[in-house]
Amino acid sequence: MSFTMYTTPWCGYCHRLKSQLDREGIGFEIVDIEAHPDAAAIVEQANGGNQTVPTLVYADGSAQTNPSVAQVKEKLASLAG
C-alpha cells in the first residue's frame, strides 16, 4: 500500500476521499481510529494533538490532513521519484 488513511465511520470527508481514490485506482490501507486507539495517537501527532480525519500517512512518515485527490497524486509522484 502506498499510504494509510486514518478515518472514522461517520466522517463524510473520509468517505468522499475514499471513493475518489478508489475511482483513480489508488491503493491504500484504512484504519478506523475509533476501533484502534493507538492509531488515534498517530493522528494526534500529525495534527497538533487533534484527531482530525482523514489523515493520510505515507511510507516516508509524512502526513496530509484532508487532502484533495490532486494533492495525494502529487505526493505519491514525489515519493516515486
N, C-alpha and C positions, 0 to 999 in steps of 0.2 A: 504494500500500500504506500501511496505517496505522502499521505498525511493522516492525522487523526482529527476528526471533528468531535468536539465535546459539545453536548447538547442536552436538552430536556424534552420529554414527550410533548409538552404543551407549548413549545417555542415555535411561533409562526415563522420567524426569520430562519430558523433551522430547517423547517420543512421546505420552505421556498428554496433555500440554497441547496439542500439535498437533491430536490427534483431537478434543479438547473444543472448540477454537477452530473447527475445520472444521465440527463439528455446529452451532455457533452462527452459522455463515456469516460469520465474521470473517476478512477477508483479511490476509495478512502475507507477508513475504519470509523465507526461511530461508537462513542462511549457516552452513555447516559450518566451525567454527574449525580443524579438523584439516586441511581442504583449503585453507584461506585463512589463513595465519599472521598476516597483517596484521589479520584480524578478531579473532584471539586477543588482540591488544593492546587492542582496543576493549573486550573482555570484562574483561580485567585492569584497565583503567582504571575501569570501572564497579564492580568488586568488590574494590577494595583490593589489587590485584596477583594475585588468584586467578582461575583460569579456570573459574568456576562457571557451569554451564548448566542450564536455559535462562536466558539473559539477553535481555530484550526492550529495545530502544532505540527510542524514539519520535521523531517528526519534530521535537519541541521540544528534543531532546537528552537528555531524562530517560531513566532506565532502571529496570527492575524485574528482580529475580532470583527465579526460580522462583515467579512469582505464580500465584494462582488465577485461574480464568476470571472470577470476580466482580471481582477486582482489576483485571484487564485491561479489562473493560467499564466499570468506574468511571473508569479513567484515560482511555479513549477518549472517554467522555462529557465529562470535564473539558476535554479538548483541543478538542472540538467546540463547546463552548460557553458 
